[in-house]
Protein backbone atom coordinates (compact mmCIF):
# COMPACT_ATOMS: atom_id res chain seq x y z
CA UNK A 1 0.00 0.00 0.00
CA UNK A 2 2.79 2.35 0.80
CA UNK A 3 4.42 1.92 -2.64
CA UNK A 4 1.25 3.01 -4.41
CA UNK A 5 1.01 6.25 -2.50
CA UNK A 6 4.71 7.04 -3.14
CA UNK A 7 4.29 6.43 -6.89
CA UNK A 8 1.16 8.59 -6.91
CA UNK A 9 3.02 11.35 -5.07
CA UNK A 10 5.85 11.26 -7.62
CA UNK A 11 3.39 11.45 -10.55
CA UNK A 12 1.53 14.33 -8.90
CA UNK A 13 4.78 16.19 -8.27
CA UNK A 14 5.96 15.73 -11.86
CA UNK A 15 2.58 16.90 -13.17
CA UNK A 16 2.75 20.05 -11.06
CA UNK A 17 6.31 20.79 -12.18
CA UNK A 18 5.45 20.32 -15.87
CA UNK A 19 2.31 22.43 -15.55
CA UNK A 20 4.21 25.28 -13.90
CA UNK A 21 6.97 25.21 -16.55
CA UNK A 22 4.41 25.24 -19.37
CA UNK A 23 2.49 28.03 -17.67
CA UNK A 24 5.54 30.29 -17.47
CA UNK A 25 6.16 30.54 -21.20
CA UNK A 26 3.96 32.80 -23.32
CA UNK A 27 2.82 31.47 -26.66
CA UNK A 28 2.93 34.93 -28.21
CA UNK A 29 6.66 35.29 -27.47
CA UNK A 30 7.42 31.90 -28.99
CA UNK A 31 5.40 32.61 -32.15
CA UNK A 32 7.12 35.93 -32.79
CA UNK A 33 10.55 34.39 -32.39
CA UNK A 34 9.86 31.80 -35.09
CA UNK A 35 8.56 34.15 -37.79
CA UNK A 36 10.64 35.62 -40.60
CA UNK A 37 10.71 39.39 -40.63
CA UNK A 38 8.31 40.93 -43.13
CA UNK A 39 9.96 42.80 -45.96
CA UNK A 40 8.82 46.40 -46.33
CA UNK A 41 6.82 47.17 -49.46
CA UNK A 42 8.87 48.59 -52.30
CA UNK A 43 9.18 52.37 -52.38
CA UNK A 44 7.98 52.53 -55.98
CA UNK A 45 5.54 49.99 -57.39
CA UNK A 46 5.72 49.34 -61.11
CA UNK A 47 3.19 47.51 -63.29
CA UNK A 48 3.82 43.78 -63.73
CA UNK A 49 6.12 43.28 -66.75
CA UNK A 50 3.82 40.59 -68.21
CA UNK A 51 0.75 42.87 -68.09
CA UNK A 52 -1.33 42.67 -71.27
CA UNK A 53 -4.98 43.76 -71.08
CA UNK A 54 -6.79 43.25 -74.37
CA UNK A 55 -8.92 46.17 -75.56
CA UNK A 56 -11.92 46.00 -77.89
CA UNK A 57 -13.83 49.08 -79.06
CA UNK A 58 -17.25 48.21 -80.53
CA UNK A 59 -15.94 44.66 -81.14
CA UNK A 60 -12.78 45.78 -82.95
CA UNK A 61 -9.42 44.79 -81.39
CA UNK A 62 -7.24 47.73 -80.34
CA UNK A 63 -3.74 48.02 -78.93
CA UNK A 64 -3.45 46.19 -75.58
CA UNK A 65 -2.69 48.00 -72.33
CA UNK A 66 0.78 46.87 -71.23
CA UNK A 67 3.26 47.78 -68.52
CA UNK A 68 4.92 50.14 -71.02
CA UNK A 69 1.57 51.83 -71.70
CA UNK A 70 1.01 52.49 -67.99
CA UNK A 71 4.59 53.62 -67.42
CA UNK A 72 4.28 56.14 -70.26
CA UNK A 73 0.88 57.52 -69.23
CA UNK A 74 0.66 60.13 -66.48
CA UNK A 75 -1.62 58.86 -63.67
CA UNK A 76 -4.84 60.79 -63.10
CA UNK A 77 -4.78 60.01 -59.36
CA UNK A 78 -1.87 59.02 -57.15
CA UNK A 79 -0.96 58.72 -53.48
CA UNK A 80 1.69 56.81 -51.54
CA UNK A 81 -0.10 53.47 -51.90
CA UNK A 82 -2.07 53.60 -55.15
CA UNK A 83 -1.95 54.85 -58.68
CA UNK A 84 -5.02 55.15 -60.91
CA UNK A 85 -5.67 56.07 -64.53
CA UNK A 86 -9.09 57.00 -65.85
CA UNK A 87 -10.05 54.56 -68.60
CA UNK A 88 -10.53 57.45 -71.10
CA UNK A 89 -6.93 58.53 -70.40
CA UNK A 90 -5.68 55.11 -71.54
CA UNK A 91 -8.32 54.51 -74.23
CA UNK A 92 -9.38 57.80 -75.86
CA UNK A 93 -12.34 56.05 -77.56
CA UNK A 94 -13.92 55.67 -74.10
CA UNK A 95 -14.10 59.45 -73.57
CA UNK A 96 -17.38 59.88 -75.46
CA UNK A 97 -20.48 60.43 -73.31
CA UNK A 98 -22.77 57.39 -73.19
CA UNK A 99 -19.90 54.91 -73.52
CA UNK A 100 -20.01 51.61 -71.64
CA UNK A 101 -16.77 50.17 -70.25
CA UNK A 102 -16.86 46.46 -69.42
CA UNK A 103 -13.97 44.88 -67.53
CA UNK A 104 -13.67 41.09 -67.94
CA UNK A 105 -11.61 38.71 -65.78
CA UNK A 106 -9.94 35.51 -67.04
CA UNK A 107 -12.74 33.54 -65.30
CA UNK A 108 -15.34 35.40 -67.36
CA UNK A 109 -16.64 37.61 -64.54
CA UNK A 110 -17.38 41.09 -65.80
CA UNK A 111 -18.52 44.46 -64.51
CA UNK A 112 -20.01 47.19 -66.71
CA UNK A 113 -19.49 50.86 -66.01
CA UNK A 114 -21.71 53.44 -67.70
CA UNK A 115 -20.17 56.81 -68.54
CA UNK A 116 -21.35 59.09 -67.06
CA UNK A 117 -22.75 57.21 -64.09
CA UNK A 118 -25.64 58.43 -61.96
CA UNK A 119 -23.36 58.26 -58.89
CA UNK A 120 -20.71 60.47 -60.51
CA UNK A 121 -18.04 57.77 -60.50
CA UNK A 122 -15.63 56.94 -63.30
CA UNK A 123 -14.04 53.61 -64.29
CA UNK A 124 -10.32 53.49 -63.53
CA UNK A 125 -7.40 51.13 -63.86
CA UNK A 126 -5.71 50.83 -60.43
CA UNK A 127 -2.16 49.79 -59.66
CA UNK A 128 -2.18 48.77 -55.99
CA UNK A 129 0.70 48.78 -53.51
CA UNK A 130 0.98 45.00 -54.02
CA UNK A 131 1.50 45.47 -57.76
CA UNK A 132 -1.97 44.22 -58.72
CA UNK A 133 -3.80 45.83 -61.63
CA UNK A 134 -7.57 46.07 -61.12
CA UNK A 135 -10.49 47.91 -62.70
CA UNK A 136 -12.85 49.67 -60.33
CA UNK A 137 -15.02 52.75 -59.97
CA UNK A 138 -13.68 55.93 -58.42
CA UNK A 139 -15.18 59.27 -57.43
CA UNK A 140 -12.91 61.93 -59.03
CA UNK A 141 -13.79 64.38 -56.21
CA UNK A 142 -12.51 61.95 -53.53
CA UNK A 143 -10.38 59.35 -55.33
CA UNK A 144 -8.96 57.60 -52.28
CA UNK A 145 -11.47 57.87 -49.43
CA UNK A 146 -10.37 57.06 -45.90
CA UNK A 147 -12.08 53.68 -45.79
CA UNK A 148 -9.97 52.31 -48.65
CA UNK A 149 -8.17 49.24 -47.36
CA UNK A 150 -9.30 49.80 -43.76
CA UNK A 151 -12.47 47.70 -43.61
CA UNK A 152 -12.89 44.36 -41.81
CA UNK A 153 -10.65 44.35 -38.75
CA UNK A 154 -11.73 47.82 -37.64
CA UNK A 155 -15.42 47.01 -38.26
CA UNK A 156 -15.75 49.75 -40.84
CA UNK A 157 -17.61 49.29 -44.06
CA UNK A 158 -15.21 48.40 -46.86
CA UNK A 159 -15.11 49.69 -50.40
CA UNK A 160 -18.55 49.09 -51.90
CA UNK A 161 -17.62 49.76 -55.54
CA UNK A 162 -17.39 46.72 -57.78
CA UNK A 163 -14.00 45.71 -59.10
CA UNK A 164 -12.43 43.18 -61.41
CA UNK A 165 -9.07 41.60 -60.65
CA UNK A 166 -7.17 40.36 -62.52
CA UNK A 167 -8.29 42.04 -65.74
CA UNK A 168 -8.04 40.16 -69.00
CA UNK A 169 -9.99 42.43 -71.33
CA UNK A 170 -11.72 45.81 -71.57
CA UNK A 171 -14.71 46.02 -73.92
CA UNK A 172 -15.64 49.59 -74.86
CA UNK A 173 -19.07 50.10 -76.42
CA UNK A 174 -19.61 53.54 -77.91
CA UNK A 175 -23.06 54.85 -78.75
CA UNK A 176 -23.93 55.01 -82.43
CA UNK A 177 -24.34 58.55 -83.78
Residue, then its C-alpha position, 0 to 999 in steps of 0.5 A: x500500500x505504501x508503494x502506491x502512495x509514493x508512486x502517486x506522489x511522484x506522478x503528482x509532483x511531476x505533473x505540477x512541475x510540468x504544468x508550472x513550466x508550461x504556464x511560465x512561457x507565453x505562446x505569443x513570445x514563442x510565435x514571434x521568435x519563429x517568424x521571418x521578418x516581413x519585408x517592407x513594401x517597395x518604395x515605388x511599385x511598377x506595373x507587372x512586366x507581363x501585363x497585357x490587357x486586351x482592348x476592344x472598341x465596338x468589337x474591334x481589337x485595339x492596342x493592348x494595355x501593357x506595362x509600357x503603356x502604364x509607365x508612359x501615361x501620367x496617372x490621373x490620381x496618385x498617393x503613396x499606396x495607389x496609382x489610378x488612370x481613368x479609362x478614357x486617359x488610356x483609351x481615348x475612344x472611351x471618352x465619349x459620353x454614353x460609352x459603356x466600359x466592361x472589364x472582364x476577368x480571365x474567369x469570365x466575370x465582368x462588370x459594366x461601367x456606364x459613362x457618365x454614371x448616376x453616382x458620378x463615378x468613373x471607371x479606372x485602372x488601379x495599380x495597388x501597392x501590391x503590384x496588382x492591376x484592377x479595374x474599379x469605380x472611383x469618385x474623381x472628387x474623392x479618389x482615395x477615401x479614408x475607408x480604402x483598405x481599412x475595412x474588416x478588422x476595424x469594423x468599418x464598411x469596406x469599399x462598396x464599388x465593384x472591381x475586377x481583378x485580374x483584368x483580362x480584357x476591356x470592352x468599350x461600347x460607344x453609342x452610335x451617332 
